[in-house]
Amino acid sequence: MGNRVFGCDDCQLVCPFTRFATPTAEKDFTPRHDLDRASLLSLFAWGEEEFLDKTAGSPIRRIGYERWLRNLAVGLGNAPWSEAVEAALRARLAYPSELVREHVRWALARQRRSGRR
């Protein structure tokens, strides 16, 4: 999974039906809210309201906030070690969802292993 949070772009790249498609100028299909340039840390800091607001009309909304956080935790676990990443993950250790907590613990363990020099 690497640092991927949602796979639509990857699917579009390998799909035989869209292989030769060209980007459209249609505004409805352009990235919104700078999601194409956002850092995993900034996305992981979103609350549920912000997630719902910024993913309105997007296929990303289908995964829901809990799985969004799970996927971001995995991406952060696979990211290069940094104090900021560890701090963001620690801040989610008490999140109400066991699914999120489990992936945050995994990500923290990966970060700690990769942070050892």
Backbone atoms as SQL, in Angstrom:
CREATE TABLE atoms (id INTEGER PRIMARY KEY, chain TEXT, resi INTEGER, resn TEXT, atom TEXT, x REAL, y REAL, z REAL);
INSERT INTO atoms VALUES
  (1, 'A', 1, 'MET', 'N', 0.827, -1.191, 0.000),
  (2, 'A', 1, 'MET', 'CA', 0.000, 0.000, 0.000),
  (3, 'A', 1, 'MET', 'C', 0.870, 1.252, 0.000),
  (4, 'A', 2, 'GLY', 'N', 2.058, 1.138, 0.559),
  (5, 'A', 2, 'GLY', 'CA', 2.962, 2.292, 0.549),
  (6, 'A', 2, 'GLY', 'C', 2.335, 3.499, 1.212),
  (7, 'A', 3, 'ASN', 'N', 2.317, 4.603, 0.511),
  (8, 'A', 3, 'ASN', 'CA', 1.723, 5.823, 1.059),
  (9, 'A', 3, 'ASN', 'C', 0.387, 6.139, 0.398),
  (10, 'A', 4, 'ARG', 'N', -0.211, 5.155, -0.241),
  (11, 'A', 4, 'ARG', 'CA', -1.506, 5.347, -0.901),
  (12, 'A', 4, 'ARG', 'C', -2.620, 5.322, 0.140),
  (13, 'A', 5, 'VAL', 'N', -3.591, 6.187, -0.050),
  (14, 'A', 5, 'VAL', 'CA', -4.725, 6.261, 0.864),
  (15, 'A', 5, 'VAL', 'C', -5.983, 5.751, 0.184),
  (16, 'A', 6, 'PHE', 'N', -6.105, 6.024, -1.088),
  (17, 'A', 6, 'PHE', 'CA', -7.276, 5.642, -1.854),
  (18, 'A', 6, 'PHE', 'C', -6.803, 5.338, -3.263),
  (19, 'A', 7, 'GLY', 'N', -7.230, 4.249, -3.851),
  (20, 'A', 7, 'GLY', 'CA', -6.607, 3.768, -5.072),
  (21, 'A', 7, 'GLY', 'C', -7.201, 4.141, -6.403),
  (22, 'A', 8, 'CYS', 'N', -8.135, 5.058, -6.467),
  (23, 'A', 8, 'CYS', 'CA', -8.771, 5.354, -7.762),
  (24, 'A', 8, 'CYS', 'C', -7.767, 5.771, -8.838),
  (25, 'A', 9, 'ASP', 'N', -6.814, 6.586, -8.500),
  (26, 'A', 9, 'ASP', 'CA', -5.858, 7.038, -9.517),
  (27, 'A', 9, 'ASP', 'C', -5.046, 5.873, -10.053),
  (28, 'A', 10, 'ASP', 'N', -4.622, 4.978, -9.169),
  (29, 'A', 10, 'ASP', 'CA', -3.864, 3.812, -9.620),
  (30, 'A', 10, 'ASP', 'C', -4.711, 2.936, -10.530),
  (31, 'A', 11, 'CYS', 'N', -5.967, 2.743, -10.162),
  (32, 'A', 11, 'CYS', 'CA', -6.862, 1.930, -10.997),
  (33, 'A', 11, 'CYS', 'C', -7.014, 2.556, -12.378),
  (34, 'A', 12, 'GLN', 'N', -7.137, 3.860, -12.419),
  (35, 'A', 12, 'GLN', 'CA', -7.287, 4.540, -13.711),
  (36, 'A', 12, 'GLN', 'C', -6.045, 4.350, -14.576),
  (37, 'A', 13, 'LEU', 'N', -4.878, 4.310, -13.957),
  (38, 'A', 13, 'LEU', 'CA', -3.639, 4.159, -14.724),
  (39, 'A', 13, 'LEU', 'C', -3.512, 2.785, -15.367),
  (40, 'A', 14, 'VAL', 'N', -4.022, 1.744, -14.742),
  (41, 'A', 14, 'VAL', 'CA', -3.844, 0.395, -15.268),
  (42, 'A', 14, 'VAL', 'C', -5.080, -0.136, -15.996),
  (43, 'A', 15, 'CYS', 'N', -6.183, 0.551, -15.935),
  (44, 'A', 15, 'CYS', 'CA', -7.422, 0.090, -16.555),
  (45, 'A', 15, 'CYS', 'C', -7.290, 0.098, -18.076),
  (46, 'A', 16, 'PRO', 'N', -7.569, -1.039, -18.731),
  (47, 'A', 16, 'PRO', 'CA', -7.444, -1.064, -20.197),
  (48, 'A', 16, 'PRO', 'C', -8.447, -0.134, -20.891),
  (49, 'A', 17, 'PHE', 'N', -9.535, 0.193, -20.229),
  (50, 'A', 17, 'PHE', 'CA', -10.540, 1.061, -20.849),
  (51, 'A', 17, 'PHE', 'C', -10.148, 2.535, -20.792),
  (52, 'A', 18, 'THR', 'N', -9.275, 2.900, -19.881),
  (53, 'A', 18, 'THR', 'CA', -8.875, 4.304, -19.764),
  (54, 'A', 18, 'THR', 'C', -7.413, 4.528, -20.128),
  (55, 'A', 19, 'ARG', 'N', -6.759, 3.500, -20.589),
  (56, 'A', 19, 'ARG', 'CA', -5.328, 3.596, -20.884),
  (57, 'A', 19, 'ARG', 'C', -4.984, 4.741, -21.831),
  (58, 'A', 20, 'PHE', 'N', -5.818, 4.993, -22.806),
  (59, 'A', 20, 'PHE', 'CA', -5.509, 6.015, -23.799),
  (60, 'A', 20, 'PHE', 'C', -6.331, 7.291, -23.607),
  (61, 'A', 21, 'ALA', 'N', -7.002, 7.388, -22.497),
  (62, 'A', 21, 'ALA', 'CA', -7.804, 8.583, -22.215),
  (63, 'A', 21, 'ALA', 'C', -6.888, 9.777, -21.959),
  (64, 'A', 22, 'THR', 'N', -7.368, 10.939, -22.300),
  (65, 'A', 22, 'THR', 'CA', -6.612, 12.159, -22.028),
  (66, 'A', 22, 'THR', 'C', -7.331, 12.932, -20.916),
  (67, 'A', 23, 'PRO', 'N', -6.576, 13.685, -20.137),
  (68, 'A', 23, 'PRO', 'CA', -7.215, 14.465, -19.066),
  (69, 'A', 23, 'PRO', 'C', -8.254, 15.430, -19.637),
  (70, 'A', 24, 'THR', 'N', -9.295, 15.627, -18.894),
  (71, 'A', 24, 'THR', 'CA', -10.362, 16.527, -19.329),
  (72, 'A', 24, 'THR', 'C', -10.185, 17.909, -18.706),
  (73, 'A', 25, 'ALA', 'N', -10.723, 18.884, -19.361),
  (74, 'A', 25, 'ALA', 'CA', -10.727, 20.243, -18.806),
  (75, 'A', 25, 'ALA', 'C', -11.994, 20.486, -17.992),
  (76, 'A', 26, 'GLU', 'N', -12.864, 19.484, -17.933),
  (77, 'A', 26, 'GLU', 'CA', -14.117, 19.596, -17.182),
  (78, 'A', 26, 'GLU', 'C', -13.813, 19.814, -15.700),
  (79, 'A', 27, 'LYS', 'N', -14.270, 20.938, -15.176),
  (80, 'A', 27, 'LYS', 'CA', -13.960, 21.325, -13.794),
  (81, 'A', 27, 'LYS', 'C', -14.404, 20.286, -12.761),
  (82, 'A', 28, 'ASP', 'N', -15.518, 19.603, -13.026),
  (83, 'A', 28, 'ASP', 'CA', -16.015, 18.613, -12.074),
  (84, 'A', 28, 'ASP', 'C', -15.046, 17.452, -11.841),
  (85, 'A', 29, 'PHE', 'N', -14.083, 17.262, -12.744),
  (86, 'A', 29, 'PHE', 'CA', -13.159, 16.145, -12.626),
  (87, 'A', 29, 'PHE', 'C', -11.765, 16.553, -12.158),
  (88, 'A', 30, 'THR', 'N', -11.582, 17.796, -11.800),
  (89, 'A', 30, 'THR', 'CA', -10.272, 18.238, -11.302),
  (90, 'A', 30, 'THR', 'C', -10.192, 17.981, -9.793),
  (91, 'A', 31, 'PRO', 'N', -8.978, 17.795, -9.278),
  (92, 'A', 31, 'PRO', 'CA', -8.830, 17.573, -7.835),
  (93, 'A', 31, 'PRO', 'C', -9.373, 18.767, -7.048),
  (94, 'A', 32, 'ARG', 'N', -10.035, 18.466, -5.945),
  (95, 'A', 32, 'ARG', 'CA', -10.604, 19.513, -5.098),
  (96, 'A', 32, 'ARG', 'C', -9.839, 19.609, -3.788),
  (97, 'A', 33, 'HIS', 'N', -9.911, 20.770, -3.187),
  (98, 'A', 33, 'HIS', 'CA', -9.338, 21.006, -1.854),
  (99, 'A', 33, 'HIS', 'C', -7.857, 20.634, -1.793),
  (100, 'A', 34, 'ASP', 'N', -7.164, 20.739, -2.905),
  (101, 'A', 34, 'ASP', 'CA', -5.731, 20.426, -2.989),
  (102, 'A', 34, 'ASP', 'C', -5.409, 19.010, -2.523),
  (103, 'A', 35, 'LEU', 'N', -6.346, 18.081, -2.681),
  (104, 'A', 35, 'LEU', 'CA', -6.102, 16.707, -2.255),
  (105, 'A', 35, 'LEU', 'C', -4.955, 16.059, -3.017),
  (106, 'A', 36, 'ASP', 'N', -4.676, 16.535, -4.202),
  (107, 'A', 36, 'ASP', 'CA', -3.569, 15.977, -4.980),
  (108, 'A', 36, 'ASP', 'C', -2.206, 16.454, -4.487),
  (109, 'A', 37, 'ARG', 'N', -2.207, 17.442, -3.593),
  (110, 'A', 37, 'ARG', 'CA', -0.945, 17.973, -3.069),
  (111, 'A', 37, 'ARG', 'C', -0.866, 17.928, -1.548),
  (112, 'A', 38, 'ALA', 'N', -1.874, 17.404, -0.898),
  (113, 'A', 38, 'ALA', 'CA', -1.923, 17.411, 0.570),
  (114, 'A', 38, 'ALA', 'C', -0.968, 16.376, 1.151),
  (115, 'A', 39, 'SER', 'N', -0.408, 16.689, 2.290),
  (116, 'A', 39, 'SER', 'CA', 0.469, 15.734, 2.969),
  (117, 'A', 39, 'SER', 'C', -0.379, 14.751, 3.777),
  (118, 'A', 40, 'LEU', 'N', 0.165, 13.574, 3.999),
  (119, 'A', 40, 'LEU', 'CA', -0.535, 12.589, 4.824),
  (120, 'A', 40, 'LEU', 'C', -0.796, 13.140, 6.223),
  (121, 'A', 41, 'LEU', 'N', 0.157, 13.892, 6.753),
  (122, 'A', 41, 'LEU', 'CA', -0.015, 14.468, 8.090),
  (123, 'A', 41, 'LEU', 'C', -1.189, 15.435, 8.141),
  (124, 'A', 42, 'SER', 'N', -1.319, 16.273, 7.133),
  (125, 'A', 42, 'SER', 'CA', -2.431, 17.230, 7.163),
  (126, 'A', 42, 'SER', 'C', -3.764, 16.511, 6.999),
  (127, 'A', 43, 'LEU', 'N', -3.819, 15.476, 6.179),
  (128, 'A', 43, 'LEU', 'CA', -5.052, 14.713, 6.003),
  (129, 'A', 43, 'LEU', 'C', -5.419, 13.943, 7.273),
  (130, 'A', 44, 'PHE', 'N', -4.411, 13.419, 7.962),
  (131, 'A', 44, 'PHE', 'CA', -4.626, 12.655, 9.196),
  (132, 'A', 44, 'PHE', 'C', -5.149, 13.555, 10.315),
  (133, 'A', 45, 'ALA', 'N', -4.897, 14.835, 10.210),
  (134, 'A', 45, 'ALA', 'CA', -5.352, 15.794, 11.229),
  (135, 'A', 45, 'ALA', 'C', -6.810, 16.200, 11.038),
  (136, 'A', 46, 'TRP', 'N', -7.402, 15.879, 9.897),
  (137, 'A', 46, 'TRP', 'CA', -8.796, 16.240, 9.658),
  (138, 'A', 46, 'TRP', 'C', -9.713, 15.587, 10.680),
  (139, 'A', 47, 'GLY', 'N', -10.690, 16.340, 11.132),
  (140, 'A', 47, 'GLY', 'CA', -11.779, 15.771, 11.911),
  (141, 'A', 47, 'GLY', 'C', -12.819, 15.205, 10.960),
  (142, 'A', 48, 'GLU', 'N', -13.811, 14.535, 11.513),
  (143, 'A', 48, 'GLU', 'CA', -14.824, 13.912, 10.655),
  (144, 'A', 48, 'GLU', 'C', -15.603, 14.941, 9.849),
  (145, 'A', 49, 'GLU', 'N', -15.910, 16.086, 10.451),
  (146, 'A', 49, 'GLU', 'CA', -16.646, 17.131, 9.713),
  (147, 'A', 49, 'GLU', 'C', -15.845, 17.625, 8.514),
  (148, 'A', 50, 'GLU', 'N', -14.559, 17.840, 8.711),
  (149, 'A', 50, 'GLU', 'CA', -13.709, 18.296, 7.607),
  (150, 'A', 50, 'GLU', 'C', -13.637, 17.226, 6.517),
  (151, 'A', 51, 'PHE', 'N', -13.504, 15.962, 6.931),
  (152, 'A', 51, 'PHE', 'CA', -13.509, 14.868, 5.965),
  (153, 'A', 51, 'PHE', 'C', -14.792, 14.887, 5.143),
  (154, 'A', 52, 'LEU', 'N', -15.933, 14.989, 5.818),
  (155, 'A', 52, 'LEU', 'CA', -17.219, 14.979, 5.115),
  (156, 'A', 52, 'LEU', 'C', -17.351, 16.179, 4.186),
  (157, 'A', 53, 'ASP', 'N', -16.885, 17.346, 4.647),
  (158, 'A', 53, 'ASP', 'CA', -16.964, 18.551, 3.827),
  (159, 'A', 53, 'ASP', 'C', -16.072, 18.455, 2.591),
  (160, 'A', 54, 'LYS', 'N', -14.830, 18.037, 2.782),
  (161, 'A', 54, 'LYS', 'CA', -13.861, 18.068, 1.685),
  (162, 'A', 54, 'LYS', 'C', -13.949, 16.870, 0.750),
  (163, 'A', 55, 'THR', 'N', -14.704, 15.849, 1.132),
  (164, 'A', 55, 'THR', 'CA', -14.870, 14.708, 0.233),
  (165, 'A', 55, 'THR', 'C', -16.281, 14.635, -0.354),
  (166, 'A', 56, 'ALA', 'N', -17.075, 15.665, -0.119),
  (167, 'A', 56, 'ALA', 'CA', -18.427, 15.689, -0.692),
  (168, 'A', 56, 'ALA', 'C', -18.339, 15.569, -2.209),
  (169, 'A', 57, 'GLY', 'N', -19.095, 14.659, -2.781),
  (170, 'A', 57, 'GLY', 'CA', -19.095, 14.467, -4.225),
  (171, 'A', 57, 'GLY', 'C', -17.919, 13.664, -4.746),
  (172, 'A', 58, 'SER', 'N', -17.083, 13.165, -3.870),
  (173, 'A', 58, 'SER', 'CA', -15.889, 12.415, -4.263),
  (174, 'A', 58, 'SER', 'C', -16.074, 10.933, -3.937),
  (175, 'A', 59, 'PRO', 'N', -15.506, 10.052, -4.740),
  (176, 'A', 59, 'PRO', 'CA', -15.570, 8.627, -4.413),
  (177, 'A', 59, 'PRO', 'C', -14.881, 8.304, -3.084),
  (178, 'A', 60, 'ILE', 'N', -13.973, 9.156, -2.652),
  (179, 'A', 60, 'ILE', 'CA', -13.283, 8.927, -1.378),
  (180, 'A', 60, 'ILE', 'C', -14.292, 8.833, -0.232),
  (181, 'A', 61, 'ARG', 'N', -15.357, 9.564, -0.325),
  (182, 'A', 61, 'ARG', 'CA', -16.371, 9.586, 0.743),
  (183, 'A', 61, 'ARG', 'C', -16.890, 8.183, 1.038),
  (184, 'A', 62, 'ARG', 'N', -16.898, 7.318, 0.034),
  (185, 'A', 62, 'ARG', 'CA', -17.449, 5.962, 0.209),
  (186, 'A', 62, 'ARG', 'C', -16.717, 5.164, 1.279),
  (187, 'A', 63, 'ILE', 'N', -15.432, 5.405, 1.489),
  (188, 'A', 63, 'ILE', 'CA', -14.717, 4.590, 2.474),
  (189, 'A', 63, 'ILE', 'C', -15.058, 5.003, 3.899),
  (190, 'A', 64, 'GLY', 'N', -15.575, 6.197, 4.081),
  (191, 'A', 64, 'GLY', 'CA', -15.933, 6.664, 5.415),
  (192, 'A', 64, 'GLY', 'C', -14.723, 7.144, 6.194),
  (193, 'A', 65, 'TYR', 'N', -15.003, 7.877, 7.238),
  (194, 'A', 65, 'TYR', 'CA', -13.939, 8.521, 8.012),
  (195, 'A', 65, 'TYR', 'C', -13.055, 7.509, 8.733),
  (196, 'A', 66, 'GLU', 'N', -13.643, 6.460, 9.295),
  (197, 'A', 66, 'GLU', 'CA', -12.860, 5.470, 10.036),
  (198, 'A', 66, 'GLU', 'C', -11.832, 4.780, 9.138),
  (199, 'A', 67, 'ARG', 'N', -12.239, 4.343, 7.968),
  (200, 'A', 67, 'ARG', 'CA', -11.302, 3.678, 7.056),
  (201, 'A', 67, 'ARG', 'C', -10.332, 4.672, 6.429),
  (202, 'A', 68, 'TRP', 'N', -10.750, 5.925, 6.302),
  (203, 'A', 68, 'TRP', 'CA', -9.851, 6.999, 5.858),
  (204, 'A', 68, 'TRP', 'C', -8.685, 7.107, 6.841),
  (205, 'A', 69, 'LEU', 'N', -9.011, 7.166, 8.141),
  (206, 'A', 69, 'LEU', 'CA', -7.953, 7.241, 9.154),
  (207, 'A', 69, 'LEU', 'C', -7.084, 5.990, 9.147),
  (208, 'A', 70, 'ARG', 'N', -7.714, 4.823, 8.991),
  (209, 'A', 70, 'ARG', 'CA', -6.944, 3.575, 8.926),
  (210, 'A', 70, 'ARG', 'C', -5.938, 3.631, 7.795),
  (211, 'A', 71, 'ASN', 'N', -6.407, 4.010, 6.597),
  (212, 'A', 71, 'ASN', 'CA', -5.520, 4.059, 5.431),
  (213, 'A', 71, 'ASN', 'C', -4.409, 5.079, 5.615),
  (214, 'A', 72, 'LEU', 'N', -4.734, 6.210, 6.201),
  (215, 'A', 72, 'LEU', 'CA', -3.704, 7.221, 6.463),
  (216, 'A', 72, 'LEU', 'C', -2.692, 6.725, 7.472),
  (217, 'A', 73, 'ALA', 'N', -3.151, 5.998, 8.488),
  (218, 'A', 73, 'ALA', 'CA', -2.223, 5.434, 9.472),
  (219, 'A', 73, 'ALA', 'C', -1.242, 4.490, 8.789),
  (220, 'A', 74, 'VAL', 'N', -1.727, 3.659, 7.870),
  (221, 'A', 74, 'VAL', 'CA', -0.841, 2.753, 7.139),
  (222, 'A', 74, 'VAL', 'C', 0.158, 3.549, 6.300),
  (223, 'A', 75, 'GLY', 'N', -0.325, 4.561, 5.616),
  (224, 'A', 75, 'GLY', 'CA', 0.575, 5.406, 4.829),
  (225, 'A', 75, 'GLY', 'C', 1.638, 6.070, 5.689),
  (226, 'A', 76, 'LEU', 'N', 1.229, 6.538, 6.860),
  (227, 'A', 76, 'LEU', 'CA', 2.190, 7.173, 7.773),
  (228, 'A', 76, 'LEU', 'C', 3.169, 6.149, 8.339),
  (229, 'A', 77, 'GLY', 'N', 2.706, 4.943, 8.580),
  (230, 'A', 77, 'GLY', 'CA', 3.615, 3.891, 9.044),
  (231, 'A', 77, 'GLY', 'C', 4.670, 3.559, 8.011),
  (232, 'A', 78, 'ASN', 'N', 4.322, 3.686, 6.741),
  (233, 'A', 78, 'ASN', 'CA', 5.258, 3.407, 5.653),
  (234, 'A', 78, 'ASN', 'C', 6.105, 4.623, 5.269),
  (235, 'A', 79, 'ALA', 'N', 5.801, 5.756, 5.848),
  (236, 'A', 79, 'ALA', 'CA', 6.540, 6.994, 5.528),
  (237, 'A', 79, 'ALA', 'C', 7.908, 6.986, 6.206),
  (238, 'A', 80, 'PRO', 'N', 8.824, 7.792, 5.709),
  (239, 'A', 80, 'PRO', 'CA', 10.106, 7.938, 6.404),
  (240, 'A', 80, 'PRO', 'C', 9.865, 8.430, 7.829),
  (241, 'A', 81, 'TRP', 'N', 10.720, 7.993, 8.744),
  (242, 'A', 81, 'TRP', 'CA', 10.568, 8.363, 10.146),
  (243, 'A', 81, 'TRP', 'C', 10.641, 9.874, 10.320),
  (244, 'A', 82, 'SER', 'N', 9.774, 10.370, 11.193),
  (245, 'A', 82, 'SER', 'CA', 9.881, 11.764, 11.626),
  (246, 'A', 82, 'SER', 'C', 9.163, 11.919, 12.958),
  (247, 'A', 83, 'GLU', 'N', 9.615, 12.883, 13.729),
  (248, 'A', 83, 'GLU', 'CA', 8.962, 13.177, 15.008),
  (249, 'A', 83, 'GLU', 'C', 7.517, 13.603, 14.785),
  (250, 'A', 84, 'ALA', 'N', 7.260, 14.355, 13.732),
  (251, 'A', 84, 'ALA', 'CA', 5.908, 14.828, 13.446),
  (252, 'A', 84, 'ALA', 'C', 4.963, 13.661, 13.154),
  (253, 'A', 85, 'VAL', 'N', 5.444, 12.678, 12.415),
  (254, 'A', 85, 'VAL', 'CA', 4.615, 11.512, 12.113),
  (255, 'A', 85, 'VAL', 'C', 4.322, 10.748, 13.401),
  (256, 'A', 86, 'GLU', 'N', 5.349, 10.511, 14.210),
  (257, 'A', 86, 'GLU', 'CA', 5.124, 9.808, 15.478),
  (258, 'A', 86, 'GLU', 'C', 4.136, 10.557, 16.359),
  (259, 'A', 87, 'ALA', 'N', 4.258, 11.863, 16.439),
  (260, 'A', 87, 'ALA', 'CA', 3.352, 12.661, 17.276),
  (261, 'A', 87, 'ALA', 'C', 1.914, 12.564, 16.773),
  (262, 'A', 88, 'ALA', 'N', 1.725, 12.629, 15.463),
  (263, 'A', 88, 'ALA', 'CA', 0.375, 12.532, 14.898),
  (264, 'A', 88, 'ALA', 'C', -0.239, 11.167, 15.188),
  (265, 'A', 89, 'LEU', 'N', 0.557, 10.132, 15.059),
  (266, 'A', 89, 'LEU', 'CA', 0.067, 8.785, 15.342),
  (267, 'A', 89, 'LEU', 'C', -0.265, 8.630, 16.827),
  (268, 'A', 90, 'ARG', 'N', 0.598, 9.106, 17.692),
  (269, 'A', 90, 'ARG', 'CA', 0.333, 9.018, 19.147),
  (270, 'A', 90, 'ARG', 'C', -0.968, 9.730, 19.500),
  (271, 'A', 91, 'ALA', 'N', -1.261, 10.817, 18.810),
  (272, 'A', 91, 'ALA', 'CA', -2.481, 11.582, 19.089),
  (273, 'A', 91, 'ALA', 'C', -3.742, 10.777, 18.763),
  (274, 'A', 92, 'ARG', 'N', -3.616, 9.755, 17.938),
  (275, 'A', 92, 'ARG', 'CA', -4.779, 8.931, 17.565),
  (276, 'A', 92, 'ARG', 'C', -4.826, 7.603, 18.328),
  (277, 'A', 93, 'LEU', 'N', -3.926, 7.375, 19.258),
  (278, 'A', 93, 'LEU', 'CA', -3.907, 6.103, 19.984),
  (279, 'A', 93, 'LEU', 'C', -5.180, 5.833, 20.774),
  (280, 'A', 94, 'ALA', 'N', -5.865, 6.853, 21.194),
  (281, 'A', 94, 'ALA', 'CA', -7.086, 6.679, 21.979),
  (282, 'A', 94, 'ALA', 'C', -8.346, 6.852, 21.132),
  (283, 'A', 95, 'TYR', 'N', -8.215, 6.819, 19.821),
  (284, 'A', 95, 'TYR', 'CA', -9.380, 6.991, 18.953),
  (285, 'A', 95, 'TYR', 'C', -10.408, 5.905, 19.285),
  (286, 'A', 96, 'PRO', 'N', -11.694, 6.218, 19.264),
  (287, 'A', 96, 'PRO', 'CA', -12.721, 5.251, 19.672),
  (288, 'A', 96, 'PRO', 'C', -12.755, 3.944, 18.864),
  (289, 'A', 97, 'SER', 'N', -12.349, 3.961, 17.628),
  (290, 'A', 97, 'SER', 'CA', -12.428, 2.767, 16.776),
  (291, 'A', 97, 'SER', 'C', -11.217, 1.862, 16.977),
  (292, 'A', 98, 'GLU', 'N', -11.471, 0.593, 17.276),
  (293, 'A', 98, 'GLU', 'CA', -10.378, -0.378, 17.404),
  (294, 'A', 98, 'GLU', 'C', -9.645, -0.542, 16.073),
  (295, 'A', 99, 'LEU', 'N', -10.368, -0.474, 14.960),
  (296, 'A', 99, 'LEU', 'CA', -9.740, -0.579, 13.647),
  (297, 'A', 99, 'LEU', 'C', -8.660, 0.489, 13.484),
  (298, 'A', 100, 'VAL', 'N', -8.986, 1.712, 13.840),
  (299, 'A', 100, 'VAL', 'CA', -8.025, 2.813, 13.728),
  (300, 'A', 100, 'VAL', 'C', -6.883, 2.609, 14.730),
  (301, 'A', 101, 'ARG', 'N', -7.218, 2.301, 15.963),
  (302, 'A', 101, 'ARG', 'CA', -6.168, 2.113, 16.992),
  (303, 'A', 101, 'ARG', 'C', -5.188, 1.006, 16.598),
  (304, 'A', 102, 'GLU', 'N', -5.706, -0.096, 16.062),
  (305, 'A', 102, 'GLU', 'CA', -4.840, -1.204, 15.650),
  (306, 'A', 102, 'GLU', 'C', -3.838, -0.754, 14.585),
  (307, 'A', 103, 'HIS', 'N', -4.302, 0.000, 13.619),
  (308, 'A', 103, 'HIS', 'CA', -3.415, 0.448, 12.547),
  (309, 'A', 103, 'HIS', 'C', -2.478, 1.555, 13.009),
  (310, 'A', 104, 'VAL', 'N', -2.926, 2.362, 13.940),
  (311, 'A', 104, 'VAL', 'CA', -2.043, 3.384, 14.510),
  (312, 'A', 104, 'VAL', 'C', -0.914, 2.704, 15.286),
  (313, 'A', 105, 'ARG', 'N', -1.237, 1.676, 16.073),
  (314, 'A', 105, 'ARG', 'CA', -0.181, 0.949, 16.812),
  (315, 'A', 105, 'ARG', 'C', 0.812, 0.318, 15.846),
  (316, 'A', 106, 'TRP', 'N', 0.308, -0.281, 14.766),
  (317, 'A', 106, 'TRP', 'CA', 1.195, -0.863, 13.761),
  (318, 'A', 106, 'TRP', 'C', 2.101, 0.210, 13.165),
  (319, 'A', 107, 'ALA', 'N', 1.507, 1.339, 12.808),
  (320, 'A', 107, 'ALA', 'CA', 2.270, 2.429, 12.186),
  (321, 'A', 107, 'ALA', 'C', 3.328, 2.970, 13.139),
  (322, 'A', 108, 'LEU', 'N', 2.970, 3.111, 14.402),
  (323, 'A', 108, 'LEU', 'CA', 3.955, 3.575, 15.391),
  (324, 'A', 108, 'LEU', 'C', 5.118, 2.599, 15.519),
  (325, 'A', 109, 'ALA', 'N', 4.817, 1.320, 15.538),
  (326, 'A', 109, 'ALA', 'CA', 5.891, 0.318, 15.622),
  (327, 'A', 109, 'ALA', 'C', 6.803, 0.418, 14.408),
  (328, 'A', 110, 'ARG', 'N', 6.232, 0.587, 13.226),
  (329, 'A', 110, 'ARG', 'CA', 7.057, 0.744, 12.015),
  (330, 'A', 110, 'ARG', 'C', 7.895, 2.003, 12.081),
  (331, 'A', 111, 'GLN', 'N', 7.281, 3.094, 12.510),
  (332, 'A', 111, 'GLN', 'CA', 8.018, 4.363, 12.619),
  (333, 'A', 111, 'GLN', 'C', 9.174, 4.219, 13.601),
  (334, 'A', 112, 'ARG', 'N', 8.916, 3.604, 14.722),
  (335, 'A', 112, 'ARG', 'CA', 9.962, 3.458, 15.750),
  (336, 'A', 112, 'ARG', 'C', 11.100, 2.589, 15.241),
  (337, 'A', 113, 'ARG', 'N', 10.768, 1.518, 14.519),
  (338, 'A', 113, 'ARG', 'CA', 11.824, 0.663, 13.950),
  (339, 'A', 113, 'ARG', 'C', 12.646, 1.424, 12.916),
  (340, 'A', 114, 'SER', 'N', 11.984, 2.186, 12.067),
  (341, 'A', 114, 'SER', 'CA', 12.725, 2.894, 11.021),
  (342, 'A', 114, 'SER', 'C', 13.445, 4.123, 11.577),
  (343, 'A', 115, 'GLY', 'N', 13.029, 4.601, 12.762),
  (344, 'A', 115, 'GLY', 'CA', 13.680, 5.754, 13.382),
  (345, 'A', 115, 'GLY', 'C', 14.959, 5.397, 14.122),
  (346, 'A', 116, 'ARG', 'N', 15.152, 4.106, 14.382),
  (347, 'A', 116, 'ARG', 'CA', 16.383, 3.678, 15.047),
  (348, 'A', 116, 'ARG', 'C', 17.539, 3.793, 14.077),
  (349, 'A', 117, 'ARG', 'N', 18.579, 4.352, 14.558),
  (350, 'A', 117, 'ARG', 'CA', 19.738, 4.526, 13.673),
  (351, 'A', 117, 'ARG', 'C', 20.906, 3.756, 14.191);
